Amino acid sequence: MSRKIKVSIRMKLTAVFLLTTLIVFVVNIYMFGGINRMIAKIDNIYNSNAELTSLQASLSRVRGSMLDYLNTKNSEAMGNYYASEQEYRERIEKLNDTAYENSTGIMEKNIRSMSQEYLDVTADAVEAKRGRNVEKYNQLYEQSEEIFEYINTYIYSLNNLQFQSNTTHYEELLAALQYSETINMVIMILVGVLNILLIVLLTSSITEPLKKLANSANEVAGGNLELELVAKDNGDEVSVLTTAFNQMVKSLKLYIERLRESMEKENELREREILMESHLTDAKLKYLQAQVNPHFLFNTLNAGAQLAMMEGAERTYSYIQNVADFYRYNIKKDNDIVTLGDEIRLVDSYIYILNVRFSGDIHYYKDIDESLLGLQVPIMILQPMVENCVNHGLRNVSWEKEIRLTVSKERDLICISVCDNGVGITSDKIREILEDRTVSTDVETDSNGIGLNNVIHRLRLFYHIDNVMEITSNGENMGTEIALLIPEEERV
């Protein structure tokens, strides 16, 4: 009985598809020749217009890439120009090169001739730009613009002329297409009605097991994998599908279980990775901070200060005491976090030491918002900025030396600025510092070994932002400003 049903379904389906295929095949043979002819005519009508449109777009790309290179003079713009030039040369090679009696052939020859001249002029303009001959490439650019307008006008006129000629066949093609559409519609309706009748007759004997299978599939889609599996049918195609469904449910259960185990392992690995990243960040902070610790015996300086005091040398005592305080600032800190007020006091000591060395040659000014003195910041971020101003901006100048320290609040950021009136800094050097591409080659005797790169690294790690420092200079001998932009954190 099962074999009979199976064979019956197969034979009926085969008969249905053979019949409909035969009808479609006969109709397609009949319509094939007519459709090919119409397609060929349509191609001929619109191909010439499409080619001219593409030619006009290619010409615009040549002009655009040339302008881009003349404005930017970079290798990418040059590459784009040569690529668009090559494309346009290939397109104009397809145009007629001999004069014809009709106006279309003459216009194509003119376009080709003017295009060759245009490409020569643009190439000369590019070469003049490469050679920095401003007057020549400006002149060639103006000449190319005139030729470009002529070519555009010719292409536009030729496109209109061909379009007007092509539209004369439009009504004939429209009628043929309408006829083909009517015939195809009638055939599709007949084939559709026939298919519906045959399919309704065939499906009546197989819909019931499919309904059961569909209900079970809906249960699985709803997340119920514990449903009773669909019983096997009588061995036909539906039975094969049922068996596959049952196996799918079993495999899905196993897959979900394995996926759960995999996710648990992945979460565990992720937690370890986060912990390692945290340790790595902490290690980076500790490593960079280690570069800040001074290496000397400040107790010796304290002994010298006491000796100066006993001998009545008050200025010497103050000097040695400031030097000792400067180094003790790093050694006696129990952690990496200090207040902004501590940092400013360290700068005061540093400026005092420098003025003793340079006979009060450095004029030091402060403009501090005192409400920000309790701001928590990483240790040793201001003194390296002042040190940089002295060593690279003011050391060898002949005029009066000035350093100005400013602390203010701008919107949601704290701005700490150190400004000098020294020799200034180039834009290339600024980029090297901010992009961490500087290589330290100078060893200054009064340097504590901490550079601006160290400050940038530690601030980025501390605040988890990249834009922490701005450096500006108005030009040679116009001074330099180094500004820190940090978020306002909780104050101590």
ZABA-10181 format. One record per residue (C-alpha): x, y, z. Coordinates in steps of 0.05 Angstrom, whole numbers, padded with zeros to 5 digits, always signed. Each point is the difference from the previous one (the first is absolute). Layout:
N
XYZ
...
This chain:
492
+00000+00000+00000
+00057+00048+00018
+00036-00014-00065
-00064+00014-00039
-00009+00068+00034
+00072+00017-00011
-00001-00017-00073
-00066+00036-00010
+00027+00065+00029
+00062-00004-00042
-00037-00015-00065
-00051+00055+00010
+00053+00051+00016
+00040-00022-00061
-00061+00006-00044
-00016+00069+00025
+00070+00027-00010
+00007-00034-00068
-00065+00030-00025
+00015+00071+00023
+00072-00004-00024
-00024-00022-00069
-00048+00058-00005
+00052+00051+00022
+00052-00031-00046
-00045+00006-00062
-00019+00071+00016
+00072+00020+00013
+00022-00029-00067
-00054+00041-00034
+00018+00064+00037
+00075-00009+00000
+00013+00028-00069
-00045+00061+00010
+00028+00016+00069
+00072-00004-00026
-00016+00048-00056
-00032+00049+00048
+00058-00004+00048
+00049+00013-00056
-00039+00061-00022
-00005+00026+00071
+00075-00010+00009
+00014+00037-00064
-00046+00057+00020
+00029+00012+00069
+00071-00026-00006
+00026+00061-00037
-00032+00047+00051
+00028-00041+00058
+00069+00002-00031
-00003+00075-00008
-00024+00008+00072
+00057-00044+00025
+00049+00040-00043
-00025+00066+00031
+00006-00029+00070
+00071-00025-00016
+00018+00070-00025
-00025+00030+00065
+00042-00050+00040
+00063+00022-00038
-00016+00072+00015
-00016-00014+00074
+00063-00042+00012
+00043+00053-00034
-00030+00055+00044
+00010-00044+00061
+00074-00008-00016
+00010+00074-00016
-00031+00017+00068
+00033-00054+00043
+00060-00025-00039
+00000-00069+00032
+00016-00068-00029
-00070-00026+00008
-00029+00057-00041
+00052-00011-00054
-00017-00074-00003
-00074+00017-00007
+00016+00048-00057
+00040-00050-00040
-00053-00054+00011
-00056+00046-00024
+00043+00025-00058
+00012-00072-00023
-00074-00016+00005
-00019+00061-00041
+00052-00016-00054
-00029-00070-00007
-00070+00028-00008
+00018+00052-00053
+00036-00054-00040
-00069-00029-00014
-00023+00065-00034
+00004+00008-00075
+00065+00032-00024
-00020+00013-00072
-00048+00053-00026
-00069-00023-00024
-00053+00035-00040
-00049-00004+00058
+00004+00047+00059
+00008-00056+00051
+00066-00024-00030
+00028+00070-00005
-00017+00015+00073
+00032-00065+00023
+00064+00018-00038
+00000+00070+00031
-00010-00028+00070
+00057-00049-00009
+00046+00054-00027
-00016+00049+00056
+00007-00055+00052
+00071-00016-00023
+00017+00074+00007
-00034+00004+00068
+00040-00059+00027
+00065+00030-00025
-00016+00066+00034
-00019-00033+00067
+00063-00043-00002
+00042+00063-00010
-00036+00034+00058
+00015-00058+00046
+00073+00000-00021
+00003+00075+00012
-00029-00010+00069
+00051-00053+00015
+00054+00049-00022
-00031+00056+00043
-00009+00045-00060
-00061+00037+00027
-00009+00047-00058
+00004-00055-00052
-00048-00048+00033
-00050+00056+00014
+00002+00018-00074
-00007-00073-00021
-00057-00010+00049
-00039+00058-00030
+00013-00027-00070
-00024-00070+00021
-00064+00030+00029
-00017+00032-00067
+00012-00066-00038
-00040-00037+00053
-00060+00044-00011
+00004-00009-00076
+00004-00076+00007
-00058-00001+00050
-00042+00041-00048
+00016-00046-00059
-00015-00063+00040
-00065+00029+00025
-00021+00021-00071
+00019-00068-00029
-00037-00036+00056
-00063+00040-00015
+00007-00012-00075
+00006-00075+00008
-00056-00002+00051
-00047+00036-00048
+00019-00049-00055
-00010-00060+00044
-00068+00020+00026
-00031-00008-00069
-00001-00075+00012
-00033+00006+00068
-00072-00010-00021
+00017-00063-00039
+00037-00030+00058
-00055+00020+00049
-00053-00036-00042
+00043-00062-00005
+00013+00000+00075
-00073+00009+00016
-00017-00059-00045
+00053-00043+00032
-00025+00021+00069
-00072-00020-00017
+00020-00068-00027
+00044-00015+00060
-00054+00022+00048
-00051-00046-00031
+00048-00059+00000
+00020+00012+00073
-00074+00003+00021
-00015-00065-00035
+00061-00035+00028
-00016+00027+00070
-00072-00024-00001
+00023-00069-00024
+00053-00004+00054
-00049+00019+00055
-00050-00053-00021
+00053-00055-00003
+00034+00021+00065
-00066+00001+00038
-00013-00071-00023
+00069-00024+00019
+00007+00033+00068
-00065-00026+00028
+00033-00067+00015
+00063+00027+00033
-00021+00062+00039
-00018-00035+00064
+00070-00027+00018
+00029+00067-00022
-00047+00036+00048
+00024-00043+00057
+00072+00014-00019
-00014+00075-00004
-00031+00000+00069
+00061-00035+00029
+00046+00050-00036
-00039+00058+00031
+00010-00031+00068
+00075-00005-00012
+00002+00073-00026
-00034+00021+00065
+00056-00032+00040
-00033-00065+00019
+00051-00055-00013
-00033-00050+00046
-00060-00014-00045
-00019-00069-00021
+00032-00014-00067
-00044-00007-00061
-00015-00073-00015
+00028-00029-00064
-00048-00005-00058
-00005-00051-00055
+00068+00006-00033
-00013+00052-00054
+00033+00068-00008
-00037+00029+00060
+00026-00058+00042
+00071+00018-00020
-00012+00072+00021
-00029-00024+00067
+00061-00042+00014
+00046+00059-00016
-00041+00044+00046
+00006-00048+00058
+00076-00003-00010
+00002+00076-00003
-00034+00007+00067
+00049-00049+00032
+00060+00037-00032
-00028+00067+00023
-00004-00023+00072
+00072-00024-00003
+00023+00065-00034
-00033+00045+00053
+00033-00040+00055
+00068+00006-00032
-00012+00074-00013
-00016+00011+00073
+00064-00034+00021
+00039+00041-00052
-00029+00066+00025
+00017-00017+00071
+00072-00014-00020
+00001+00064-00042
-00025+00042+00058
+00053-00030+00045
+00054+00017-00051
-00028+00070-00008
+00002+00012+00074
+00073-00022+00001
+00015+00046-00059
-00032+00060+00034
+00040-00015+00063
+00065-00004-00041
-00017+00066-00036
-00010+00032+00068
+00067-00026+00025
+00033+00023-00064
-00027+00071+00007
+00023+00002+00072
+00068-00025-00021
+00005+00054-00053
-00016+00053+00051
+00051-00027+00048
+00052-00005-00055
-00010+00071-00024
-00002+00026+00072
+00066-00036+00014
+00032+00046-00051
-00019+00060+00044
+00036-00021+00065
+00065+00040+00009
+00064-00037+00014
+00042+00039+00050
+00010+00009+00074
-00041+00059+00022
+00025-00010+00071
+00066+00029-00023
-00037+00062-00022
-00033+00005+00069
+00068-00002+00033
+00024+00055-00046
-00061+00042+00017
+00013-00008+00075
+00073+00020-00010
-00020+00062-00039
-00050+00019+00055
+00053-00007+00055
+00048+00044-00041
-00053+00052-00011
-00005-00009-00075
-00075+00009-00005
-00004+00003-00076
+00042-00063-00006
-00044-00033+00053
-00064+00018-00039
+00030-00025-00064
+00022-00068+00028
-00065-00008+00037
-00040+00011-00065
+00043-00050-00036
-00011-00051+00056
-00075+00013-00001
+00000-00009-00075
+00029-00070+00004
-00035-00020+00064
-00066+00013-00036
+00008-00064-00040
+00033-00045+00052
-00049+00012+00058
-00065-00008-00040
-00035-00065+00020
-00039-00004-00065
-00004+00028-00070
-00056+00050+00013
+00011+00071+00026
-00039+00065-00001
+00008+00054-00051
+00023+00046+00057
+00058-00047+00015
+00020+00002-00073
-00002+00076-00003
+00043+00005+00064
+00051-00047-00033
+00002+00047-00060
+00010+00059+00047
+00061-00035+00031
+00027-00019-00069
-00006+00072-00025
+00035+00024+00064
+00058-00048-00012
+00006+00023-00073
+00000+00073+00019
+00056-00012+00050
+00040-00033-00055
-00018+00053-00053
+00003+00061+00047
-00075+00013-00001
-00002+00001-00076
-00067-00037-00005
-00063+00041+00016
-00054-00046+00026
-00074+00018-00001
-00061-00040+00025
-00074+00006-00013
-00031-00056+00041
-00073-00016+00014
+00008-00018+00074
-00064-00040+00000
+00037-00052-00042
+00061-00009+00046
-00031-00063+00030
-00006-00035-00067
+00031-00070+00001
+00052-00010-00054
+00058-00048-00015
+00066+00020+00032
+00052+00039-00040
-00040+00028-00058
+00013+00075+00005
+00075+00003+00015
+00019-00037-00065
-00041+00052-00039
+00037+00058+00033
+00066-00037-00010
-00015-00008-00074
-00014+00076-00006
+00067+00016+00033
+00044-00050-00037
-00031+00007-00070
-00031+00069+00001
+00037+00048+00045
+00070-00028+00011
+00037+00038-00054
-00044+00062-00011
+00028+00069+00009
-00064+00035+00021
-00036+00001+00067
-00025-00071+00016
-00072-00011+00023
-00040-00061+00022
-00074+00005+00014
-00040-00055+00036
-00076+00002-00008
-00052-00046+00030
-00074+00009-00019
-00063-00038-00012
-00030-00002-00071
-00068-00034-00003
+00011-00071+00026
+00076+00001-00006
+00057+00028+00042
+00051+00038-00042
+00071+00004+00028
+00044+00044-00044
+00075+00014+00002
+00020+00055-00048
+00069+00029-00016
+00026+00056-00044
+00058-00040-00029
+00021-00023-00069
-00064-00038-00016
-00009-00069-00031
-00015-00026-00070
-00065-00034-00018
+00039-00063-00020
+00031-00004+00068
-00068+00009+00033
-00028-00059-00040
+00060-00043+00020
-00012+00014+00074
-00075-00012-00002
+00008-00062-00043
+00055-00028+00045
+00052+00000-00056
+00054+00041+00035
+00068-00028+00016
+00037+00032+00058
+00071+00018-00020
+00018+00059+00045
+00020-00011+00072
-00009+00064+00041
+00036+00005+00065
-00061+00029+00036
-00049-00052-00028
-00034-00050+00046
-00007-00049-00059
-00075+00008-00010
-00024+00023-00068
-00066+00023-00029
-00011-00070-00030
+00003-00029+00071
-00052+00050+00023
-00046-00015-00059
+00005-00075+00012
-00016+00005+00074
-00059+00048-00010
-00030-00045-00054
+00005-00061+00045
-00027+00039+00060
-00060+00032-00033
-00012-00051-00056
-00003+00054-00054
+00047+00016-00057
-00006+00076-00008
+00035+00022+00063
+00051+00051-00026
+00001+00057-00050
+00063+00036-00023
-00004+00066-00039
+00051+00049-00026
-00011+00062-00043
+00067-00005-00035
+00074+00011+00009
+00018+00040+00063
-00075+00005+00016
+00001-00047+00060
-00035-00066+00015
-00061-00020+00040
-00009-00070+00028
-00070-00014+00026
-00028-00060+00037
-00074-00014-00009
-00024-00047+00054
-00069-00017+00028
-00020+00027+00068
+00005-00058+00050
-00021-00004+00072
+00045+00044+00044
+00033-00019+00065
